[in-house]
Amino acid sequence: MEKEKAFPAVSFAEFEPTSYEAWKKEAVDSLKGGDFDKKLKTPTYEGITLEPIYTKADVEKINMAESFPGAADFLRSTTASGYLAEPWAIAQAVRHVCPKEANKQILHELEKGADAVNVKIGAGGTEVKNAEDMKALFAGVDLSAARLHVSCDCAAGTLKLMEEAGLDLKAMRGMVGADPVGTLAATGKLCVSLSDAYDSLAEAVKFAAEKAPGLRTVLVDGNVYANGGASAVDEVAACLSTAALYMEELMKRGVSADAAAGSIRIAYSLGANFFMEIAKLRASRVVFAQMAGAFGADKEAQKIDVFAKTSEFTQTVYDPYVNILRATTQAFSGVVGGVNAMEVLPLDAAIGAPDDTTKRIARNIQVMLQEEFNLLEPIDPAGGSWYVETLTAEVAKAVWEKFQKLEAEGGIVAALKAGALQAEIAKTLESRFANLAKRSDRAVGNNMYANMTEKKLEREPLKVAPACDKPAVETVAPIEAHRWTERFEELRAKTEKYEAETGKTVDIFLANMGPIPQHKARADFACGFFEVGHFNMLRNDGFKTVEEAAKAAVDSGAPVAVICSTDATYPELVPPLAKAIKAARPEMTVMLAGAPAPEFKQSYLDAGVDEFIHVKANCYDILSNIQRARGIR
């Protein structure tokens, strides 16, 4: 047999090594006077600034880069084999008030590719009043094969009903758990005292240790904070503080540190910042292990168990099919980050009860990630990335600092009762809304690239069990759930309602000056700017003279005219055109497409220009003002 020839060594001698300083000089030169930090460094809601480029020198500053899967702080994975031994659980949510109807959905999900039961029992989920209801809910489910993610108001009571219903508790794996602090944060109240809630958690842990050893029974739900607009750091820090509280209270009630840490499952939301979410999940493994270890838990108990759900906060009502893309990238970040179980939201989840098609699409996103994209390997695919390793270290540091701050101020409950956590999350939420309003953050189909011909999807309301109607024992200001595009959706809905009721449109006249190549770029920008409010654009191929443009604008009857041309022609065209329009129709709003040159801005204002629309303009405020002027409320 002929001996195999060895591949020749690859030499990079022909390439001269490039330093960071040399790269930066080239970047600065290409900016042509632009500020390097402002142009190329990206601030985040987490308070972490993303660098334009990362190098080997960045990871040499941290001690995380050389750990191994399943070892030490579990940065890379809680097991040495990652998903090769056990893939993440595909846990699509089932929500129906009726146990029998919910059971049909569970069996359908399991038949079509899911391998876990994800159901909420109690408020916001399935109404289970007795053992017969519980038996109906799980009828035909192979509990030795399907893992569980069952959230409930009282884990101890739910487990006892499961036992009474004759379910095989010892075969169960996954979680049947409650999160009283999360419920308090989300709803603003608890119908039992926190002390009684902790007693119930301890009872559930002890019950499971004896009769259902494969189950975790304590849930820490980060979606409460993420849906309020929290940053990734605030979400993880709040969860870590809640987990520490539960460990402390469980240990006071006779539960060992190992059993307490091993009983916890943390649920996270997977947001829109792809790499931040990967770093968040990786950092969570590190900080949870550090926290649990501080309580005396052994290495096995220090392994975090993570359930992730694609973001409710970033779902949109308009152009909802883009939600498929959002959910896919978010799910991908969850897989790369290393979750234990995951739920992908259907594209119409923000509208109402998802239909069979949208649930199938959502489920198949996970099936494809496992079966077609082969994402069960490698272990920790982001490992070794100079960017992700550095970002993970920064997130872990920021989370630990925020966690220590929370603990120093009395912990998660104290922060909620004082309103401090709510205020911090609300501040981040307003930052998100402000960036969407100025379109520095972009939501396709909502504050950018609106589809004017779109017909909104209609869905039946989701049928779920009502909230507890007993008097509140514990109260705080709730962290209300939001969606990032809700203000733009409300804006557009107002216009649509106005048109439906009056038969009139909100017209915007484009005062396009010169031939098409001269005005097209600004006219296209203006159309995109106003169409997010469902305003009707009165287009044209351009006007040769100021007089023609002014007459057409006035004759259009539109409440707003937008002058579109180039910076070079504006000094000559804008003052006479704005004056002519205002002279004929003083009430007409005149806008200019493009940021004005500082030396000409005042002359444009003096001529009658009321507003400037450009990439840094507040789109939401400008469109809202137009609506109010038209009497649209």
Sequence and secondary structure as in RCSB ss.txt:
>XXXX:A:sequence
MEKEKAFPAVSFAEFEPTSYEAWKKEAVDSLKGGDFDKKLKTPTYEGITLEPIYTKADVEKINMAESFPGAADFL
RSTTASGYLAEPWAIAQAVRHVCPKEANKQILHELEKGADAVNVKIGAGGTEVKNAEDMKALFAGVDLSAARLHV
SCDCAAGTLKLMEEAGLDLKAMRGMVGADPVGTLAATGKLCVSLSDAYDSLAEAVKFAAEKAPGLRTVLVDGNVY
ANGGASAVDEVAACLSTAALYMEELMKRGVSADAAAGSIRIAYSLGANFFMEIAKLRASRVVFAQMAGAFGADKE
AQKIDVFAKTSEFTQTVYDPYVNILRATTQAFSGVVGGVNAMEVLPLDAAIGAPDDTTKRIARNIQVMLQEEFNL
LEPIDPAGGSWYVETLTAEVAKAVWEKFQKLEAEGGIVAALKAGALQAEIAKTLESRFANLAKRSDRAVGNNMYA
NMTEKKLEREPLKVAPACDKPAVETVAPIEAHRWTERFEELRAKTEKYEAETGKTVDIFLANMGPIPQHKARADF
ACGFFEVGHFNMLRNDGFKTVEEAAKAAVDSGAPVAVICSTDATYPELVPPLAKAIKAARPEMTVMLAGAPAPEF
KQSYLDAGVDEFIHVKANCYDILSNIQRARGIR
>XXXX:A:secstr
            TTS    HHHHHHHHHHHHTT  HHHHH EE TTS EE S   HHHHTT S TT  TTSTT S
S SSTTTTTTS  EE  EE  SSHHHHHHHHHHHHHTT  EEEEEESTTSB   SHHHHHHHTTT  TTTSEEEE
EES HHHHHHHHHHTT  GGG  EEEEE HHHHHHHHSEESS HHHHHHHHHHHHHHHHHH TTEEEEEEETHHH
HTTT  HHHHHHHHHHHHHHHHHHHHHTT  HHHHHHTEEEEEEE S HHHHHHHHHHHHHHHHHHHHHTT  TT
TT   EEEEE STT  SSSTTHHHHHHHHHHHHHHHHT SEEE   TTTTTSS  HHHHHHHHHHHHHHHHTS T
T SSSTTTT HHHHHHHHHHHHHHHHHHHHHHHTT HHHHHHHTHHHHHHHHHHHHHHHHHHTTSS  BTTTBS 
 TT                S  SEE        TTHHHHHHHHHHHHHHHHHS   EEEEEEBSSHHHHHHHHHH
HHHHHHTTT EEE  S BSSHHHHHHHHHHH  SEEEEE  TTTHHHHHHHHHHHHHHH TTSEEEEES   HHH
HHHHHHHT  EEESTTS HHHHHHHHHHHTT  
